[in-house]
Amino acid sequence: MRHVPLPVSYASAMTDGGTAPSSAPAPGRRRAVRPGRQRSGDGLGTPRVPRPSFQSRGWRIGLLAVALALVLTWLVWYATTPERLPVTKKVVNANGVVGTPLYVGMFAAPSDLGRTIRISGVRVRTTSDVKLEVTPLLCRRGTIGVTTQPEQFCSDLVNPEGQRLVGGDSIVVKVESAEAALAVVDQVRIAYREDIRWDTQPAGHQQAIVTIAGRP
């Protein structure tokens, strides 16, 4: 029988008792696969961190701005609307003589006023047929109707600017004329501050009609 030589590669494989190489993986083992990059937010990788919405931030800023504006509006309203000062419809008739100061009570703070106000100034508007001098004054712990001797009714008589007015005090006007005169003193207006509030308000009697007679 004639011997036919086999190919070297096949003969070598048969002689060594090996098997032909195979690309299939061995049973029980899995080829390591390099994980690919996962897209965030697809449920397989790290969840996506939500970014703040500009629209929601805008709404919050808008609401805060509105709330701040309301608070400031309320503060301004509160600061400029203190309780009104007492007023009356009474008209005072006062008579004096030339060369003698005449004191006329225009506003009397009631004893139960329950407020302490600091006066910034007292405004007096007077209409007369001749030139005369009208000066507002603060009468402490006393009230005046019409008199030429205010010290009998007031513990002190001072310029009201910068002074405190409490219950029992009053505002009077001092009228002086060098000649006979007829004058109408309108209701006084008091500019004042109370805690953080301030205002200028009418107070007291509606007006005073003052007649200054010449000396005989």
PyMOL commands that set and color helices and strands:
alter all, ss='L'
color gray80, all
select helices_A, chain A and resi 8-16+54-80+150-152
alter helices_A, ss='H'
color red, helices_A
select strands_A, chain A and resi 91-97+102-108+117-123+126-128+133-140+146-147+156-158+164-165+170-176+181-194+197-213
alter strands_A, ss='S'
color yellow, strands_A
deselect
rebuild
show_as cartoon
